[in-house]
């Protein structure tokens, strides 16, 4: 299977599970899990950056209209 988009590869495998060896499917799922974990770690990192920036930014004065 080509080394394209992981979602496309998983969809192709799901459409024809009987065409793939179990270890190939497990490898693809493991790769997808690694990608998800990297994304979660990056989101956590960005959340910390955002919270730090928010804490360092003074609150805007409240204006009544």
C-alpha positions as YAML, in Angstrom:
chain: A
units: angstrom
residues:
- id: 1
  name: UNK
  ca: [0.00, 0.00, 0.00]
- id: 2
  name: UNK
  ca: [1.32, 3.45, -0.86]
- id: 3
  name: UNK
  ca: [2.63, 5.82, 1.78]
- id: 4
  name: UNK
  ca: [-0.11, 8.42, 1.44]
- id: 5
  name: UNK
  ca: [-2.61, 9.84, 3.84]
- id: 6
  name: UNK
  ca: [-3.07, 7.52, 6.84]
- id: 7
  name: UNK
  ca: [-6.84, 8.08, 6.85]
- id: 8
  name: UNK
  ca: [-7.08, 7.09, 3.19]
- id: 9
  name: UNK
  ca: [-4.97, 3.98, 3.82]
- id: 10
  name: UNK
  ca: [-7.16, 2.95, 6.77]
- id: 11
  name: UNK
  ca: [-10.34, 3.51, 4.77]
- id: 12
  name: UNK
  ca: [-9.00, 1.38, 1.93]
- id: 13
  name: UNK
  ca: [-8.10, -1.36, 4.37]
- id: 14
  name: UNK
  ca: [-11.51, -1.18, 6.05]
- id: 15
  name: UNK
  ca: [-13.19, -1.55, 2.67]
- id: 16
  name: UNK
  ca: [-11.34, -4.79, 2.01]
- id: 17
  name: UNK
  ca: [-10.12, -6.28, 5.27]
- id: 18
  name: UNK
  ca: [-9.93, -9.75, 3.78]
- id: 19
  name: UNK
  ca: [-7.23, -8.52, 1.37]
- id: 20
  name: UNK
  ca: [-4.73, -7.60, 4.09]
- id: 21
  name: UNK
  ca: [-2.70, -9.61, 6.57]
- id: 22
  name: UNK
  ca: [-3.49, -8.97, 10.22]
- id: 23
  name: UNK
  ca: [0.02, -7.72, 10.96]
- id: 24
  name: UNK
  ca: [-0.25, -5.14, 8.15]
- id: 25
  name: UNK
  ca: [-3.53, -3.84, 9.61]
- id: 26
  name: UNK
  ca: [-2.00, -3.72, 13.08]
- id: 27
  name: UNK
  ca: [1.01, -1.80, 11.74]
- id: 28
  name: UNK
  ca: [-1.28, 0.78, 10.13]
- id: 29
  name: UNK
  ca: [-3.35, 1.14, 13.30]
- id: 30
  name: UNK
  ca: [-0.19, 1.51, 15.36]
- id: 31
  name: UNK
  ca: [1.04, 4.25, 13.05]
- id: 32
  name: UNK
  ca: [-2.32, 6.01, 13.33]
- id: 33
  name: UNK
  ca: [-2.14, 5.78, 17.13]
- id: 34
  name: UNK
  ca: [1.36, 7.32, 17.06]
- id: 35
  name: UNK
  ca: [0.07, 10.22, 14.96]
- id: 36
  name: UNK
  ca: [-2.83, 10.77, 17.36]
- id: 37
  name: UNK
  ca: [-0.47, 10.77, 20.37]
- id: 38
  name: UNK
  ca: [1.83, 13.31, 18.69]
- id: 39
  name: UNK
  ca: [-1.17, 15.52, 17.94]
- id: 40
  name: UNK
  ca: [-2.37, 15.28, 21.55]
- id: 41
  name: UNK
  ca: [1.08, 16.20, 22.83]
- id: 42
  name: UNK
  ca: [1.21, 19.18, 20.49]
- id: 43
  name: UNK
  ca: [-2.26, 20.33, 21.61]
- id: 44
  name: UNK
  ca: [-1.20, 20.04, 25.25]
- id: 45
  name: UNK
  ca: [1.93, 22.08, 24.50]
- id: 46
  name: UNK
  ca: [-0.09, 24.76, 22.70]
- id: 47
  name: UNK
  ca: [-2.61, 24.90, 25.56]
- id: 48
  name: UNK
  ca: [0.24, 25.68, 27.97]
- id: 49
  name: UNK
  ca: [1.58, 28.38, 25.64]
- id: 50
  name: UNK
  ca: [-1.88, 29.92, 25.33]
- id: 51
  name: UNK
  ca: [-2.47, 29.87, 29.08]
- id: 52
  name: UNK
  ca: [0.93, 31.50, 29.67]
- id: 53
  name: UNK
  ca: [0.11, 34.20, 27.11]
- id: 54
  name: UNK
  ca: [-3.29, 34.79, 28.68]
- id: 55
  name: UNK
  ca: [-1.77, 35.10, 32.14]
- id: 56
  name: UNK
  ca: [0.78, 37.62, 30.86]
- id: 57
  name: UNK
  ca: [-1.79, 39.76, 29.05]
- id: 58
  name: UNK
  ca: [-3.58, 42.34, 31.20]
- id: 59
  name: UNK
  ca: [-7.35, 42.13, 31.06]
- id: 60
  name: UNK
  ca: [-9.07, 44.74, 28.91]
- id: 61
  name: UNK
  ca: [-11.15, 47.22, 30.89]
- id: 62
  name: UNK
  ca: [-14.85, 46.51, 30.82]
- id: 63
  name: UNK
  ca: [-16.79, 49.18, 28.93]
- id: 64
  name: UNK
  ca: [-20.49, 49.67, 29.33]
- id: 65
  name: UNK
  ca: [-22.36, 50.87, 26.36]
...
